[in-house]
Amino acid sequence: MLTGRARLAAAAAILIPAVIYLGMDSDGRPDRVREEPNAAYQLADYYIINGQIRDFDSTGMLKQQLSSTQLEHQPELQQTVVTNPEMQIYSADQPNRRVSSLKGVISDNDDEVILDGQVLFQDNADTNIATTLKTESLTILPQQNLARTDQRVIISNSAGTTTSVGMTIDTDSGILNLLSEVSGVYNVD
């Protein structure tokens, strides 16, 4: 059996390292315990996971809907960063249209939307009659009714496929200007 001094020495040997470790400030602790802030969220004042934003016109009709796996608002940059955005655009006199990409940036005053990575625009929900536009980057200027890119563009439908490097679209009139290296294949039925 241990004597009083031996018990005291054994207890001190067990408790002193624990007390010293708990008494250290966060700078003295090992790095594996310290958690660093995530730099990606330092600019954000809020973020939404699996969010949907709906926009209605003055008569209360649904005008467009944005779905995204993550929306992150960055007030200092006056923008919202979206991941995997998919926008449905509704109109009484045109078929529903769909735009999607891997990521995007929407300015706070809605004067510019930049989509990057596997951008896909489809002008009709019915894929049999839809025209699709594929590119890697697309800038949409809603207040100017303009969409543009300087990247390679592939436009296809059941009638054929057209490719170009760069294009602009007047979203009001639907006039498409292909800028360079234009080629096309027309399918004869």
Secondary structure by P-SEA (a helix, b strand, c coil): cccaaaaaaaaaaacaaaaaaaaccccccccccccccccccccccccccbbbbbbbcccccccbbbbbcbbbbbccccbbbbcbbbbbbbbccccbbbbbcccccccccccbbbbccbbbbbcccccccbbbbbccbbbbbccccbbbbccbbbbbccccccccccccccccccbbbbccccccccccc
